[in-house]
């Protein structure tokens, strides 16, 4: 099973690494890091991840995982990447996104009329592509699965693992990575925090209300 994760400058590390940690453990799975060029790509926090192949070298993966990040907005008219997403989706078993990666699925014309999610700061932008936006953490619509912001990529990948290999394997993967969240604060959704915290996040991300 070929799993493709397209990289680009200023993607968010956990958007890609979280699903990688889960999906790379599926029996028979091989994860491919790909990009416009086979080179290192810097995340939006400075970490570098190396793409080992170009987009065109893996046109028909079994699974697509499109990560988000601050770099997605500059790629919404990048026809080379959007064409790759469209072509890959024609034959993929699953096409997925994490965080603002769903904006790229939307720009590729794949979310029209479908329920989909993204980072909460970008739900309005996602709606411009005809998606029926929701703030749910993981949304499955046919062969397309979208996940909300950053950490939700782990949840999405475990959901996908259960679809591919069954719940027993998915639970075994969850156990081996000891994914048993117990955060110190119940602050992982904008509805759970004071409005000033939401505004703080919005200001720091420079995303208008």
C-alpha positions in Angstrom: 0.0 0.0 0.0 1.5 3.3 -1.2 0.7 6.3 1.1 1.7 9.7 -0.3 2.2 12.8 1.8 2.9 15.8 -0.4 5.2 18.4 1.2 5.6 22.1 0.6 7.3 24.9 2.3 5.6 26.1 5.6 3.5 22.9 6.1 2.7 22.1 9.8 4.9 19.3 11.1 2.3 17.4 13.2 -0.2 17.5 10.3 2.1 15.2 8.4 4.1 13.4 11.2 1.0 12.5 13.2 -0.7 10.5 10.4 2.8 9.1 9.4 3.3 7.6 12.9 -0.1 5.8 12.6 -0.3 4.9 8.9 3.3 3.7 8.6 2.5 1.0 11.0 -0.2 -0.5 8.9 0.8 -4.0 7.5 2.3 -3.6 4.0 2.2 0.2 4.1 5.0 2.3 2.6 4.9 6.0 3.1 6.3 8.3 0.4 7.2 11.9 1.1 6.8 13.8 -2.2 6.9 17.4 -3.4 7.5 19.6 -6.4 11.2 18.6 -6.1 12.9 15.9 -4.2 14.5 18.1 -1.5 14.0 19.2 2.2 10.9 21.2 2.9 10.8 23.6 5.9 7.8 23.5 8.2 6.1 26.6 9.5 8.2 26.2 12.7 11.5 25.6 11.0 11.8 21.7 11.1 12.9 20.2 7.7 11.5 17.0 6.2 12.9 15.5 3.1 10.8 14.6 0.1 12.3 11.5 -1.6 10.4 11.8 -4.9 8.5 14.3 -7.0 4.8 14.5 -7.4 5.0 13.0 -10.9 6.9 10.0 -9.7 3.9 8.8 -7.6 0.8 9.7 -9.6 -1.5 6.9 -8.3 -1.0 6.2 -4.6 -3.4 4.1 -2.6 -3.8 6.8 0.1 -3.3 10.5 -0.1 -2.7 12.6 3.1 -2.5 16.4 2.4 -1.1 18.3 5.4 -2.0 21.9 6.2 0.1 24.8 7.3 0.6 28.5 6.7 1.9 27.6 3.2 -1.4 26.3 1.9 -2.8 29.7 1.1 -0.1 30.4 -1.4 -0.7 27.1 -3.1 -4.5 27.5 -3.8 -3.7 28.3 -7.5 -0.7 26.0 -7.9 -2.1 23.9 -10.7 0.8 21.4 -10.6 -0.1 20.4 -7.1 -3.9 20.6 -7.6 -3.6 18.5 -10.8 -1.7 15.9 -8.8 -4.3 15.8 -6.1 -7.1 15.4 -8.7 -5.2 12.7 -10.6 -4.3 10.8 -7.4 -7.9 10.9 -6.2 -9.1 9.3 -9.4 -7.6 6.0 -8.4 -6.9 6.3 -4.7 -8.7 4.2 -2.1 -8.7 7.2 0.3 -7.9 10.9 -0.1 -7.5 12.7 3.2 -6.4 16.1 4.6 -5.4 17.5 7.9 -6.0 21.1 9.0 -5.8 23.6 6.1 -4.9 20.7 3.8 -8.7 20.6 3.1 -8.3 24.0 1.4 -6.2 22.3 -1.2 -8.8 19.6 -1.7 -11.4 22.4 -2.1 -9.2 24.3 -4.6 -8.9 21.1 -6.5 -12.7 21.0 -6.8 -13.2 17.9 -4.6 -15.4 19.2 -1.8 -18.3 20.8 -3.6 -21.4 19.9 -1.7 -19.6 17.6 0.8 -19.3 18.0 4.5 -15.8 18.9 5.4 -13.7 20.4 8.1 -10.4 22.3 8.6 -8.7 24.4 11.3 -11.4 26.5 13.0 -9.7 29.7 11.8 -10.2 28.7 8.2 -13.7 27.2 8.1 -15.0 30.3 6.4 -12.3 30.1 3.7 -13.2 26.4 3.2 -16.8 27.3 2.6 -15.8 29.4 -0.4 -15.0 26.1 -2.2 -18.6 24.9 -1.9 -18.0 22.6 1.2 -20.6 22.2 3.8 -18.3 23.2 6.7 -18.5 21.6 10.1 -16.4 21.9 13.3 -16.3 18.2 13.8 -12.9 16.7 14.4 -13.0 14.1 11.6 -15.4 13.9 8.7 -15.7 10.9 6.3 -17.5 11.5 3.0 -17.2 8.6 0.6 -13.5 8.2 -0.1 -12.6 11.6 1.3 -11.7 12.2 5.0 -11.0 15.6 6.3 -9.6 16.4 9.8 -9.7 19.6 11.8 -6.6 21.4 13.1 -3.1 19.8 13.6 -3.5 17.2 16.3 -6.7 15.8 14.8 -4.6 14.2 12.1 -3.8 11.5 14.6 -7.5 10.8 15.1 -8.1 10.9 11.4 -5.3 8.4 10.8 -6.6 6.0 13.4 -10.1 6.2 11.9 -8.5 5.5 8.5 -6.5 2.6 9.9 -9.7 1.0 11.1 -11.2 1.4 7.7 -8.2 -0.2 6.0 -7.2 -2.9 8.4 -10.0 -3.2 10.9 -10.5 -2.0 14.5 -8.2 -4.5 16.1 -5.2 -3.3 14.1 -6.2 0.3 14.6 -6.4 -0.2 18.3 -3.1 -2.0 18.4 -1.5 1.0 16.6 -3.1 3.4 19.1 -1.7 1.3 21.9 1.8 1.1 20.6 2.0 4.8 20.1 0.3 5.2 23.6 -2.2 7.7 22.2 -4.2 8.2 25.4 -4.8 12.0 25.5 -5.1 13.6 29.0 -4.3 17.3 28.4 -3.9 19.6 31.3 -6.6 21.9 30.0 -10.0 21.4 28.3 -9.1 24.0 25.7 -8.9 22.2 22.4 -12.0 23.7 20.7 -13.0 27.3 20.4 -16.3 26.6 22.1 -14.5 25.5 25.2 -12.4 28.6 25.9 -13.1 32.2 26.7 -13.5 34.5 23.7 -10.3 36.4 24.5 -8.3 33.2 24.1 -9.9 32.6 20.6 -9.1 36.3 19.8 -5.5 35.8 21.0 -5.0 32.8 18.7 -6.6 34.7 15.8 -4.4 37.7 16.3 -1.2 35.6 16.4 -2.3 33.7 13.3 -3.2 37.0 11.6 -6.5 35.5 10.4 -9.3 38.1 10.3 -12.6 37.3 12.1 
